[in-house]
Amino acid sequence: MVEFDYIVIGGGSGGISSANRAAEHGAKVAVIEAVDLGGTCINRGCVPKKVSWYASRVSDSIHKYGPGYGFHAEYTSFNFDEFLEARDGYVSRSRSGYENNIEKNGITLYRGHASFVDGHTVEVNGETLTAKNILIATGGRPSKVEVPGGELVDNSDDFFNWTTLPEKVAVVGAGYIAVELSQVMSNLGVDTTLVTRYEKPLRSFDDMLSDLLLGAINEDGPTHMPNTTFTEYRKNGDKIECLVDGEVKLVVDRVVAAVGRVANTENLGLENTAITVDEKGQINVNDGHETEEAGVYAIGDVIDRVDLTPVAIRAGRTLSEYLFNNGATSAIDYTNIPTVIFSHPAIGTIGYSERDAIKEFGAENIKVYTNTFYSMYASAAWRREQNKFKLVCYGPEEVVIGLHGIGEGVDEMIQGFGVAMKMKATKAQFDSIIAIHPTGAEEFVTMR
């Protein structure tokens, strides 16, 4: 048996961040990873998705805006093989960075599947490891499609393994992953249909955001098929038929389902510990991320909190500061987390939607301010593209509890507003800032 101060099960962003921070404070650390270092974010999520979004932005610049600025590129073509070389090369370099940091910090890396023997003993590749403190950060995976023919359907992980682009594709789902993938493919020239169960995507977000995004989709693509739930998929030659109650509704080359994610908590030997999971298979933890097995913690997609990479990183580092550097707490603040959707146009959001704020505090305590701005980038190219911005304010002091924007550059403008909202900035304090002109960001400080 090999003894460590800290065992981290899962080499994704949260686990690696926690392991590195612990090692920097002198802890003897082991990381166990069964697949790829970097987890979903580096290999099948944030990083390749963002590079894909950039490629689709380049396509926009060439074909949508270029002619308006005097650039004509009628003979431009898109080479998917060359794009894959660039995207996957970046992913590989990012993954190498994780490996280098682990080696630099003296962390022992085990490549294999971990299973608990008891509350503080883990087996991997026939070797037994033990530690006073253990972290479970095994992440999540796409949900399976549980209808006849579901095996014909790809998921978001599969998308990043494609070596060719189909001519026609259906993306099933209404969340941000479905939106992002469908718009990427549409902008890269694929005949894409976004299939949503209800009338629009992103229904849980502020209505201003989802309504304007739907308008952009209807104008520029992909094709939107609302109020549709496929009940069967069927192979027909090289095509896939998508059916509702026996009737073929769509025929495509490939289908991508982005209909939720599940936690990777099976086969970890949790039954040999005091750890419990909820009905969705997520590990139960307290505010400090500790499970019901004292000294064993869980963060990221395996718990019922916020499934975002920066959140897992913050939780992992905070936990290591608590365990190995006399940190005050292993809890983090899950409120007012800035979030960006890499859609076309981009979306940025922090805090309460207008709808949720009214539900929580009452309409009489909420004041909402909005601005509309027509993208200068698009307008100069003879296109009229609406950008919208909203502040949701609470109480007589009008504390900003919700901030939402959709439009050109929003993805890079809301981080600093997150700082202001953490400090409980008021509308008057927003107004006191002199605007940067001409930008979209000024709309947040010029609302009346």
C-alpha positions in Angstrom: 0.0 0.0 0.0 1.3 3.5 -1.0 0.4 6.3 1.3 -0.3 9.9 0.2 -1.5 13.1 1.8 -4.0 13.6 -1.0 -5.5 11.4 -3.7 -7.4 13.0 -6.5 -9.6 10.7 -8.6 -10.1 12.4 -11.9 -7.6 14.4 -14.0 -10.0 17.1 -15.3 -9.7 20.8 -14.7 -11.1 20.7 -11.2 -9.1 17.7 -10.0 -5.8 18.8 -11.6 -6.2 22.4 -10.2 -6.7 21.0 -6.7 -3.8 18.5 -7.0 -1.4 21.2 -8.2 -2.4 23.6 -5.4 -2.0 20.9 -2.8 1.4 19.9 -4.1 2.5 23.6 -4.2 1.8 23.6 -0.4 4.0 20.5 0.1 1.5 17.7 0.1 2.3 14.3 -1.3 -0.3 14.0 -4.1 -1.5 11.2 -6.4 -3.8 11.8 -9.4 -5.7 8.9 -11.0 -7.1 9.4 -14.5 -8.7 6.7 -16.6 -8.9 8.5 -20.0 -7.3 11.9 -20.9 -5.8 14.5 -18.7 -7.7 17.7 -18.9 -11.1 16.0 -18.8 -14.1 17.2 -20.8 -13.0 20.8 -21.0 -9.7 20.3 -22.6 -10.5 17.3 -24.8 -14.2 17.3 -25.6 -15.6 20.6 -24.3 -14.7 24.2 -23.7 -11.4 24.3 -25.6 -12.2 22.5 -28.9 -15.7 24.1 -28.8 -14.2 27.6 -28.5 -11.7 27.0 -31.4 -14.7 25.7 -33.5 -16.6 28.9 -32.6 -13.6 31.0 -33.8 -13.6 29.1 -37.1 -17.3 29.8 -37.5 -16.6 33.5 -36.7 -14.0 33.6 -39.4 -16.6 32.2 -41.8 -19.0 35.0 -40.7 -16.3 37.6 -41.3 -15.6 36.4 -44.8 -19.1 35.7 -46.1 -21.5 37.7 -43.9 -19.6 40.9 -43.2 -16.7 41.0 -45.6 -18.6 42.2 -48.7 -20.0 45.1 -46.8 -16.4 46.2 -46.0 -15.2 45.7 -49.6 -13.8 42.3 -49.2 -14.9 39.8 -51.8 -13.9 36.1 -51.4 -16.2 34.2 -53.8 -13.7 31.4 -54.2 -12.9 30.8 -50.5 -13.4 27.2 -49.4 -13.3 25.6 -46.0 -10.9 22.7 -45.5 -12.1 20.7 -42.5 -8.9 18.6 -42.4 -6.8 21.7 -42.0 -9.1 23.0 -39.4 -8.9 19.7 -37.4 -5.1 19.9 -37.5 -5.2 23.4 -36.0 -7.9 22.6 -33.4 -6.6 19.3 -32.3 -3.1 20.6 -32.2 -4.2 23.3 -29.8 -5.9 20.7 -27.7 -2.8 18.5 -27.6 -0.6 21.4 -26.5 -3.1 22.3 -23.8 -3.1 18.7 -22.5 0.7 18.7 -22.5 0.6 21.7 -20.3 -1.4 19.7 -17.7 1.1 16.9 -17.9 4.1 19.3 -17.5 2.5 21.0 -14.4 1.9 17.6 -12.8 5.5 16.6 -13.4 6.9 19.9 -12.2 4.9 19.7 -9.0 6.1 16.1 -8.2 2.6 14.6 -8.4 2.4 10.8 -9.0 0.1 10.1 -11.9 -1.7 6.8 -12.2 -3.3 5.9 -15.5 -6.3 3.7 -14.8 -9.7 3.3 -13.2 -10.0 4.0 -9.4 -12.2 2.0 -7.1 -12.7 2.5 -3.3 -11.7 -0.5 -1.2 -12.9 1.4 1.9 -13.4 5.0 2.9 -9.8 6.0 2.6 -8.3 3.3 0.4 -8.3 3.2 -3.4 -7.3 0.5 -5.8 -6.0 1.3 -9.3 -4.3 -1.2 -11.7 -4.0 -3.7 -8.9 -2.1 -1.3 -6.6 -3.6 0.0 -3.4 -3.3 3.7 -2.3 -4.4 5.4 0.9 -4.7 9.0 2.0 -6.3 10.9 4.8 -7.9 13.2 2.3 -9.4 12.1 -1.1 -11.1 14.1 -3.8 -13.6 12.7 -6.3 -13.6 14.9 -9.5 -14.6 12.4 -12.2 -16.8 14.7 -14.1 -19.7 13.8 -16.3 -20.7 12.5 -19.7 -23.5 13.1 -22.2 -26.8 11.4 -21.5 -27.8 8.5 -23.8 -30.7 8.7 -26.1 -33.2 6.2 -24.7 -35.5 5.7 -27.7 -35.5 3.0 -30.5 -32.5 3.6 -32.8 -30.8 5.7 -30.2 -27.5 3.9 -31.0 -27.5 5.8 -34.4 -27.3 9.1 -32.6 -24.0 10.9 -31.8 -23.4 13.0 -28.7 -21.4 16.1 -28.1 -18.3 14.0 -27.3 -18.6 12.2 -30.6 -18.8 15.4 -32.5 -15.2 16.3 -31.5 -14.1 12.9 -33.0 -15.6 13.5 -36.4 -13.1 13.5 -39.3 -15.5 14.7 -41.9 -18.5 17.1 -41.9 -21.9 15.8 -43.0 -23.9 17.6 -45.6 -27.0 17.5 -43.4 -27.3 17.2 -39.7 -29.8 17.4 -36.9 -28.8 18.8 -33.5 -31.3 17.7 -30.8 -31.5 19.8 -27.7 -32.3 23.3 -26.3 -29.4 24.0 -24.0 -26.2 25.9 -24.7 -24.3 22.9 -26.1 -27.0 22.3 -28.7 -27.1 26.0 -29.6 -23.3 26.3 -29.9 -22.8 23.1 -32.0 -25.7 23.8 -34.3 -24.5 27.3 -35.1 -20.9 26.3 -35.6 -21.9 23.6 -38.1 -24.4 26.0 -39.8 -21.7 28.7 -40.2 -19.3 26.1 -41.6 -21.7 25.3 -44.4 -23.5 22.2 -43.0 -27.3 22.1 -43.6 -28.2 22.1 -39.9 -31.5 21.8 -38.1 -31.8 22.6 -34.4 -34.6 20.5 -32.9 -36.1 21.7 -29.6 -38.7 20.1 -27.4 -40.4 23.5 -26.8 -40.9 26.7 -28.7 -37.3 28.0 -28.3 -33.8 27.2 -27.0 -32.3 28.5 -23.8 -35.7 28.7 -22.1 -34.2 28.9 -18.6 -32.3 32.0 -19.5 -33.6 35.6 -19.4 -36.4 35.9 -22.1 -34.6 38.8 -23.7 -31.6 36.6 -24.4 -33.6 33.6 -25.7 -36.0 35.7 -27.8 -33.2 37.6 -29.6 -31.2 34.5 -30.1 -34.2 32.8 -31.7 -34.6 35.8 -34.0 -30.9 35.5 -35.1 -31.3 31.7 -35.7 -34.4 32.3 -37.8 -32.6 34.9 -39.9 -29.1 33.3 -40.3 -29.5 29.7 -39.4 -29.6 26.9 -38.4 -33.1 25.9 -39.4 -35.2 25.6 -36.2 -37.7 22.8 -35.7 -39.6 23.7 -32.4 -42.0 21.6 -30.3 -40.5 18.4 -31.5 -39.5 15.3 -29.7 -38.2 12.4 -31.9 -39.5 9.1 -30.6 -37.4 6.9 -33.0 -34.4 6.9 -35.3 -34.1 4.6 -38.2 -31.3 3.8 -40.7 -32.2 4.2 -44.4 -29.2 3.5 -46.6 -26.6 6.2 -45.7 -29.2 8.4 -44.1 -30.9 8.6 -40.7 -34.6 9.1 -40.5 -35.9 11.0 -37.5 -39.5 10.0 -36.5 -42.3 11.2 -34.3 -44.8 8.5 -33.5 -44.0 6.5 -36.6 -43.9 9.5 -39.0 -40.6 10.6 -40.6 -40.1 14.3 -39.8 -36.5 14.8 -40.9 -33.9 12.9 -42.9 -30.2 13.7 -42.3 -26.7 12.3 -42.6 -26.0 12.5 -38.8 -27.8 13.3 -35.6 -26.1 14.9 -32.6 -28.0 14.8 -29.3 -27.2 17.3 -26.5 -30.0 16.5 -24.1 -28.2 16.6 -20.7 -25.3 15.1 -18.9 -24.9 12.4 -16.1 -22.3 12.2 -13.4 -19.5 9.6 -13.7 -20.1 8.0 -10.3 -20.7 4.3 -11.3 -18.0 1.7 -10.6 -16.1 3.8 -8.1 -16.8 1.4 -5.3 -18.8 4.0 -3.4 -20.8 1.1 -1.8 -17.6 0.4 0.2 -17.8 3.9 1.8 -20.3 6.0 3.6 -20.7 8.2 0.5 -24.2 8.5 -0.9 -25.6 9.7 -4.2 -28.9 11.4 -5.1 -31.5 10.1 -7.6 -29.5 11.5 -10.5 -26.3 9.7 -9.4 -24.6 12.9 -8.1 -22.6 12.7 -4.9 -24.2 14.3 -1.8 -21.9 16.9 -0.2 -22.2 19.6 2.4 -21.4 23.3 1.7 -17.7 22.5 2.1 -17.8 19.8 -0.6 -17.3 17.0 2.0 -19.2 13.8 1.5 -20.7 11.7 4.2 -17.3 9.9 4.4 -15.2 12.3 6.5 -12.1 13.4 4.7 -13.5 12.5 1.2 -14.7 15.4 -0.9 -16.3 15.9 -4.3 -16.4 18.8 -6.8 -17.5 19.6 -10.3 -20.0 17.7 -12.4 -20.3 14.9 -9.9 -22.2 17.1 -7.4 -25.5 19.0 -7.7 -24.1 22.5 -8.0 -23.0 24.5 -11.2 -21.4 22.4 -14.0 -18.8 24.9 -15.3 -15.1 24.4 -15.6 -14.1 27.6 -13.7 -16.4 26.6 -10.9 -14.7 23.3 -10.5 -11.3 24.9 -10.6 -12.3 27.4 -7.9 -13.7 24.7 -5.7 -10.7 22.5 -6.2 -8.2 25.2 -5.3 -10.2 26.4 -2.4 -10.4 22.9 -1.0 -6.6 22.5 -1.2 -6.1 25.8 0.5 -8.3 24.6 3.3 -6.7 21.2 3.6 -3.0 22.2 3.2 -2.6 25.9 3.8 -4.9 26.7 6.7 -7.6 28.1 4.5 -10.7 29.4 6.4 -13.2 27.2 4.5 -13.6 24.7 1.7 -16.9 26.3 0.7 -17.2 28.6 -2.3 -19.8 31.2 -3.3 -22.1 29.8 -6.1 -24.0 33.0 -6.7 -23.4 35.6 -9.4 -21.3 33.3 -11.6 -20.6 35.0 -15.0 -21.6 32.7 -17.8 -21.0 33.0 -21.6 -22.7 31.1 -24.4 -20.6 31.1 -27.6 -23.6 31.5 -29.8 -24.1 33.9 -32.8 -24.5 36.5 -31.4 -22.7 35.7 -28.2 -24.5 35.8 -24.9 -23.3 36.8 -21.4 -25.3 36.5 -18.2 -24.8 37.0 -14.5 -27.3 36.5 -11.7 -31.1 36.6 -11.7 -33.1 36.7 -14.9 -36.0 39.2 -14.8 -38.5 36.4 -14.4 -36.7 34.7 -11.5 -36.0 38.0 -9.7 -39.7 38.8 -9.8 -40.6 35.3 -8.6 -38.0 35.5 -5.7 -38.5 39.1 -4.5 -41.8 40.3 -6.0 -42.4 42.6 -8.9 -42.8 45.7 -6.6 -39.1 45.2 -5.5 -37.6 44.8 -8.9 -36.7 47.6 -11.4 -35.5 46.6 -14.9 -33.5 48.7 -17.3 -32.8 47.8 -20.9 -30.8 49.2 -23.8 -30.8 48.3 -27.5 -27.8 48.8 -29.6 -27.2 48.0 -33.3 -23.8 46.4 -33.7 -21.5 48.9 -35.3 -19.5 46.0 -36.8 -22.6 44.8 -38.6 -24.1 48.2 -39.4 -20.9 49.4 -41.2 -21.3 46.3 -43.4 -24.9 47.3 -44.2 -26.4 44.7 -41.8 -28.9 45.6 -39.1 -28.2 43.4 -36.1 -29.8 44.1 -32.8 -27.8 43.8 -29.5 -29.7 44.0 -26.2 -28.6 44.7 -22.7 -30.5 44.4 -19.4 -29.9 45.2 -15.7 -32.2 43.7 -13.1 -32.1 45.8 -9.9 -33.5 45.1 -6.4 -34.8 47.3 -3.7 -34.8 51.1 -3.1 -31.0 51.2 -3.6 -31.4 49.3 -6.9 -28.6 46.8 -6.3 -27.8 45.0 -9.6 -28.7 41.4 -9.1 -29.0 40.4 -12.8 -27.0 41.5 -15.8 -27.6 40.1 -19.3 -26.3 40.9 -22.8 -26.5 39.5 -26.2 -24.5 40.8 -29.1 -21.1 41.4 -30.6 -18.3 41.1 -28.1 -20.5 40.4 -25.1 -18.4 37.3 -24.3 -15.4 39.5 -23.5 -17.2 42.3 -21.7 -19.0 40.9 -18.7 -16.2 39.5 -16.6 -15.5 42.9 -14.9 -19.2 43.4 -14.3 -19.1 40.2 -12.3 -16.7 41.9 -9.9 -19.0 44.8 -9.5 -22.0 42.6 -8.8 -20.0 40.6 -6.2 -19.4 44.0 -4.5 -23.2 44.6 -4.6 -22.9 47.5 -7.0 -26.0 49.7 -7.5 -27.5 51.1 -10.6 -26.3 54.6 -9.5 -22.7 53.2 -9.3 -23.0 51.8 -12.8 -24.2 55.2 -14.0 -21.3 56.9 -12.4 -18.8 55.2 -14.8 -17.9 57.1 -17.9 -18.7 55.0 -20.9 -16.1 53.8 -23.4 -17.4 54.9 -26.8 -18.1 53.5 -29.3 -18.5 50.0 -27.7 -21.3 47.7 -26.8 -20.1 47.6 -23.2 -21.1 51.2 -22.7 -24.8 50.2 -22.9 -24.5 48.7 -19.4 -23.6 52.1 -17.9 -25.8 54.4 -19.9 -29.3 52.9 -19.2 -32.2 55.1 -18.4 
